[in-house]
Amino acid sequence: MSATATTTIANDRVSIELGEDGVADVRFVRAEKMNALDPEMFERIIEAGHALQRMKGLRAVVLSGEGRAFCAGLDLSNFARKPPEDEPALTERTYGNANRPQQVATQWRKLPVPVIAAIHGVCFGGGLQIASGADIRIAHPETRMAIMEMKWGLVPDMGGYVLWRGLVRDDVLRELIYTNREFNGAEAQALGLATYVDDNPRERAFAIARQIALKNPHAIRAAKRLQAGMWERETDAILLEESIEQHGIMRSRNQVEAVMAEMERRKPNFEDV
C-alpha cells in the first residue's frame, strides 16, 4: 500500500488512491467478475486514465486487480451483446490514434509517469494487453497468462501489436498468438512479458514506484517520452530529441536538487510537475 492517501477516486470498477509520496494505487475492483472487461469497465478504466493525466503531484502508478485476478480479459457476456447503433466502429479513431478498446491498454504508455503493473491470479486476453501497456510488470510466478483472442476466433486488437514490440521475440509472439496457449508468470519473465516474478507483486511494485518517486520528476517524465519514441524514430531524430530533453533539464531547480540531495545524503525536495 502507498503512503497515507491524499486523493481518492473510486467507482464500482476502478479505484485510485494517490499517496503523499506521489505514488497512485490504481486497482480494478470488479473482483466478483475477476475484473473482466465489459463496456462499463472500458469506460471506467479510460476515465481513470484521464484522471491520472490531470493529477497534480503524480510521480508513479501501481496498477493491480482486487480478488482472484488482475484481469480475466473480455467478459464473455459481450459476445451476446448487440452494440448500440451510435457506437463507433472499431476502425474509428475516437481517442487520438486509438479506438476505445485500444485506449484501455495503450493509455498507460501515454501517461507521463511510469506505470508498474502488479499481476496475479489470471491475466488473459485484454488483461494481458493492459498489463503490457505498463512500463514495468511484476508477476506472481503462478499467474495464469495467455494471449487469448484466437480461442474466440479473433485477433489481438487492444493495442497488443504495438505494446509487445520490443518485449517479445517475433517467432515467440507468433506462437503465443496463433495457439493462445497458457503460460505462467515465471515463463512470462523468460518470454519478455514480465519484468520480474515475485510472490508479492504489489509489494515489489510499490517498492519500485517509491524509488522512482524519489527521482527528479522532470527527468523521469523526459525519460518516458524518450522511451516512447525509441521504436518509431530514426537515429538522427532520437539523438536530437535526447539532446533537447537534456538541455531543458540541466541546471534546472529539480536537477540541482537531485545533485545536492545525493551529496548531502538526504531525501530530495522536488518541485512537482
PLY file of the C-alpha trace (Angstrom):
ply
format ascii 1.0
element vertex 273
property float x
property float y
property float z
element edge 272
property int vertex1
property int vertex2
end_header
0.00 0.00 0.00
1.19 3.53 -0.73
1.72 6.19 1.91
-1.24 7.94 3.55
-3.73 8.69 0.79
-4.18 12.34 -0.11
-6.55 11.84 -3.05
-9.14 9.09 -3.51
-11.27 8.44 -6.61
-13.48 5.36 -6.72
-16.40 3.79 -8.56
-17.69 0.23 -8.96
-14.94 -0.71 -11.43
-11.73 1.21 -10.62
-10.29 2.95 -7.55
-7.40 5.42 -7.32
-5.56 6.48 -4.18
-2.75 8.99 -4.52
-0.37 8.84 -1.56
1.69 11.65 -0.14
4.70 10.03 -1.80
3.19 10.72 -5.23
2.50 7.03 -5.94
-1.02 6.29 -7.19
-2.55 2.95 -6.18
-4.87 2.10 -9.10
-6.97 -1.03 -8.67
-9.58 -2.83 -10.72
-12.35 -3.56 -8.21
-14.77 -5.76 -10.17
-13.50 -8.68 -8.14
-16.68 -10.77 -8.36
-16.15 -10.96 -12.16
-12.36 -11.36 -11.95
-12.11 -7.79 -13.26
-13.38 -8.89 -16.67
-13.86 -6.23 -19.32
-17.42 -5.20 -20.14
-18.44 -1.86 -21.74
-18.68 -0.11 -18.37
-15.26 -1.46 -17.34
-13.81 0.00 -20.54
-15.31 3.39 -19.72
-14.22 3.42 -16.09
-10.64 2.44 -16.97
-10.43 5.23 -19.55
-11.88 7.68 -17.01
-9.17 6.58 -14.58
-6.53 7.29 -17.21
-7.94 10.78 -17.78
-7.96 11.43 -14.02
-4.31 10.37 -13.74
-3.33 12.61 -16.66
-4.70 15.61 -14.73
-3.47 14.59 -11.27
-1.11 17.03 -9.57
1.89 15.61 -7.71
1.75 12.26 -9.52
5.16 10.53 -9.65
4.36 6.86 -10.45
1.41 4.46 -10.77
0.95 0.93 -9.42
-1.78 -0.92 -11.34
-3.35 -4.10 -9.91
-6.60 -6.04 -9.60
-8.55 -6.98 -6.50
-9.74 -10.52 -5.80
-8.57 -13.60 -7.68
-7.33 -11.93 -10.85
-5.51 -8.99 -12.34
-7.96 -9.09 -15.25
-9.60 -12.14 -16.86
-9.96 -10.40 -20.23
-13.18 -9.84 -22.13
-16.41 -10.51 -20.24
-17.96 -13.37 -22.23
-21.38 -11.73 -21.99
-20.03 -9.25 -24.58
-20.40 -11.91 -27.27
-24.20 -11.83 -26.83
-24.33 -8.04 -26.64
-25.86 -6.06 -29.50
-23.89 -2.84 -29.96
-25.93 0.38 -29.85
-26.49 1.98 -33.24
-24.45 5.04 -32.24
-21.44 3.03 -31.03
-18.37 3.99 -33.11
-16.89 1.32 -35.38
-13.57 -0.17 -34.30
-11.96 1.50 -37.30
-12.86 4.97 -35.98
-10.06 6.73 -34.06
-12.08 8.01 -31.10
-9.08 8.52 -28.77
-6.38 10.18 -30.82
-4.67 7.29 -32.60
-6.79 4.58 -30.93
-10.32 3.22 -30.60
-11.89 2.61 -27.18
-10.51 -0.93 -26.51
-7.06 0.13 -27.71
-7.13 3.20 -25.45
-7.84 0.98 -22.41
-4.46 -0.71 -22.89
-2.31 1.92 -24.58
-3.23 4.83 -22.28
-0.76 3.56 -19.67
2.06 4.22 -22.14
0.57 7.66 -22.79
0.65 8.65 -19.11
3.59 10.97 -18.38
4.83 8.91 -15.41
5.99 5.28 -15.09
3.30 2.64 -14.59
4.09 -0.62 -12.79
1.62 -3.49 -13.14
1.34 -5.99 -10.28
-0.08 -9.16 -11.85
-1.59 -12.12 -10.02
-4.19 -14.85 -10.46
-5.47 -14.66 -14.04
-4.27 -12.30 -16.76
-5.89 -13.28 -20.06
-6.58 -11.54 -23.37
-7.33 -7.87 -22.84
-5.96 -8.16 -19.31
-2.56 -9.07 -20.73
-2.76 -6.17 -23.19
-3.47 -3.79 -20.29
-0.54 -5.19 -18.30
1.64 -4.89 -21.40
0.85 -1.17 -21.50
2.71 -0.70 -18.22
6.36 0.34 -18.19
7.24 -2.49 -15.79
5.39 -5.73 -14.97
5.74 -7.72 -11.72
4.02 -11.12 -11.94
3.38 -13.77 -9.33
5.21 -16.89 -10.54
1.93 -18.86 -10.73
-0.08 -16.20 -12.57
-2.04 -17.75 -15.46
-1.46 -15.74 -18.64
-2.42 -16.05 -22.30
-2.92 -14.05 -25.46
-6.43 -15.41 -25.60
-8.18 -13.88 -28.62
-7.55 -16.71 -31.10
-9.56 -19.02 -28.81
-12.63 -16.99 -29.75
-11.74 -16.70 -33.43
-10.38 -13.17 -33.06
-7.04 -11.38 -33.36
-5.47 -9.35 -30.54
-6.95 -5.88 -31.04
-6.32 -3.87 -27.87
-3.00 -2.46 -28.97
-1.04 -5.62 -28.29
0.91 -5.48 -31.54
2.21 -2.04 -30.53
2.74 -2.83 -26.85
4.59 -6.13 -27.42
7.04 -4.51 -29.85
10.47 -4.78 -28.26
9.26 -7.11 -25.46
8.84 -10.49 -27.14
10.86 -12.16 -29.88
8.89 -12.22 -33.13
8.62 -16.00 -33.55
7.71 -16.46 -29.89
4.97 -13.85 -30.16
3.57 -15.55 -33.25
3.37 -18.89 -31.43
1.63 -17.34 -28.42
-0.92 -15.59 -30.65
-1.59 -18.48 -33.05
-2.03 -21.12 -30.32
-3.42 -18.97 -27.46
-1.58 -21.33 -25.12
-1.45 -20.57 -21.42
1.81 -19.83 -19.59
2.65 -18.82 -16.03
4.35 -15.78 -14.57
7.74 -17.46 -14.39
7.64 -18.27 -18.13
6.34 -14.76 -18.85
9.58 -13.37 -17.47
11.61 -15.67 -19.71
9.50 -14.67 -22.72
9.81 -10.93 -22.03
6.23 -10.30 -20.90
7.14 -9.86 -17.22
9.99 -7.78 -15.82
10.20 -9.68 -12.53
8.43 -12.52 -10.76
7.65 -12.12 -7.08
5.47 -13.89 -4.52
4.10 -10.46 -3.55
3.80 -8.48 -6.81
2.10 -5.44 -5.24
4.75 -5.08 -2.56
7.53 -5.28 -5.15
5.68 -2.87 -7.43
5.30 -0.28 -4.67
8.96 -0.62 -3.71
9.95 0.24 -7.29
7.36 3.02 -7.53
8.62 4.65 -4.33
12.17 4.51 -5.64
11.05 6.25 -8.84
9.13 8.84 -6.81
12.42 9.96 -5.23
13.91 10.89 -8.61
13.70 14.23 -10.41
10.12 14.15 -11.76
11.05 16.23 -14.81
13.84 13.79 -15.70
11.57 10.76 -15.19
8.91 12.21 -17.48
11.52 13.13 -20.08
12.95 9.61 -19.97
9.49 8.15 -20.55
8.98 10.43 -23.55
12.30 9.31 -24.99
11.41 5.64 -24.46
8.07 6.17 -26.21
9.74 7.38 -29.38
12.66 4.97 -29.38
10.99 2.36 -31.63
9.42 4.78 -34.09
12.01 7.47 -34.82
15.12 7.40 -36.93
18.53 7.54 -35.26
19.12 11.23 -36.03
15.73 12.21 -34.57
16.33 10.21 -31.40
19.76 11.79 -30.87
18.33 15.28 -31.31
15.35 14.62 -29.01
17.69 13.26 -26.34
19.72 16.47 -26.50
16.59 18.65 -26.37
15.30 16.86 -23.27
18.68 17.06 -21.52
19.11 20.73 -22.39
15.75 21.50 -20.78
16.63 19.65 -17.57
20.27 20.60 -16.95
20.75 23.22 -14.22
17.03 23.36 -13.54
15.93 23.64 -9.91
15.00 19.93 -9.68
18.22 18.78 -11.34
20.31 20.83 -8.92
18.22 19.49 -6.03
18.88 15.90 -7.20
22.63 16.54 -7.06
22.50 18.26 -3.68
20.31 15.56 -2.13
22.74 12.87 -3.29
25.77 14.77 -1.98
24.09 15.54 1.36
22.62 12.03 1.62
19.09 13.25 2.27
15.64 12.92 0.78
15.18 15.32 -2.16
12.62 18.12 -2.08
11.47 18.44 -5.69
9.06 20.92 -7.22
6.10 18.99 -8.59
5.42 18.94 -12.31
0 1
1 2
2 3
3 4
4 5
5 6
6 7
7 8
8 9
9 10
10 11
11 12
12 13
13 14
14 15
15 16
16 17
17 18
18 19
19 20
20 21
21 22
22 23
23 24
24 25
25 26
26 27
27 28
28 29
29 30
30 31
31 32
32 33
33 34
34 35
35 36
36 37
37 38
38 39
39 40
40 41
41 42
42 43
43 44
44 45
45 46
46 47
47 48
48 49
49 50
50 51
51 52
52 53
53 54
54 55
55 56
56 57
57 58
58 59
59 60
60 61
61 62
62 63
63 64
64 65
65 66
66 67
67 68
68 69
69 70
70 71
71 72
72 73
73 74
74 75
75 76
76 77
77 78
78 79
79 80
80 81
81 82
82 83
83 84
84 85
85 86
86 87
87 88
88 89
89 90
90 91
91 92
92 93
93 94
94 95
95 96
96 97
97 98
98 99
99 100
100 101
101 102
102 103
103 104
104 105
105 106
106 107
107 108
108 109
109 110
110 111
111 112
112 113
113 114
114 115
115 116
116 117
117 118
118 119
119 120
120 121
121 122
122 123
123 124
124 125
125 126
126 127
127 128
128 129
129 130
130 131
131 132
132 133
133 134
134 135
135 136
136 137
137 138
138 139
139 140
140 141
141 142
142 143
143 144
144 145
145 146
146 147
147 148
148 149
149 150
150 151
151 152
152 153
153 154
154 155
155 156
156 157
157 158
158 159
159 160
160 161
161 162
162 163
163 164
164 165
165 166
166 167
167 168
168 169
169 170
170 171
171 172
172 173
173 174
174 175
175 176
176 177
177 178
178 179
179 180
180 181
181 182
182 183
183 184
184 185
185 186
186 187
187 188
188 189
189 190
190 191
191 192
192 193
193 194
194 195
195 196
196 197
197 198
198 199
199 200
200 201
201 202
202 203
203 204
204 205
205 206
206 207
207 208
208 209
209 210
210 211
211 212
212 213
213 214
214 215
215 216
216 217
217 218
218 219
219 220
220 221
221 222
222 223
223 224
224 225
225 226
226 227
227 228
228 229
229 230
230 231
231 232
232 233
233 234
234 235
235 236
236 237
237 238
238 239
239 240
240 241
241 242
242 243
243 244
244 245
245 246
246 247
247 248
248 249
249 250
250 251
251 252
252 253
253 254
254 255
255 256
256 257
257 258
258 259
259 260
260 261
261 262
262 263
263 264
264 265
265 266
266 267
267 268
268 269
269 270
270 271
271 272
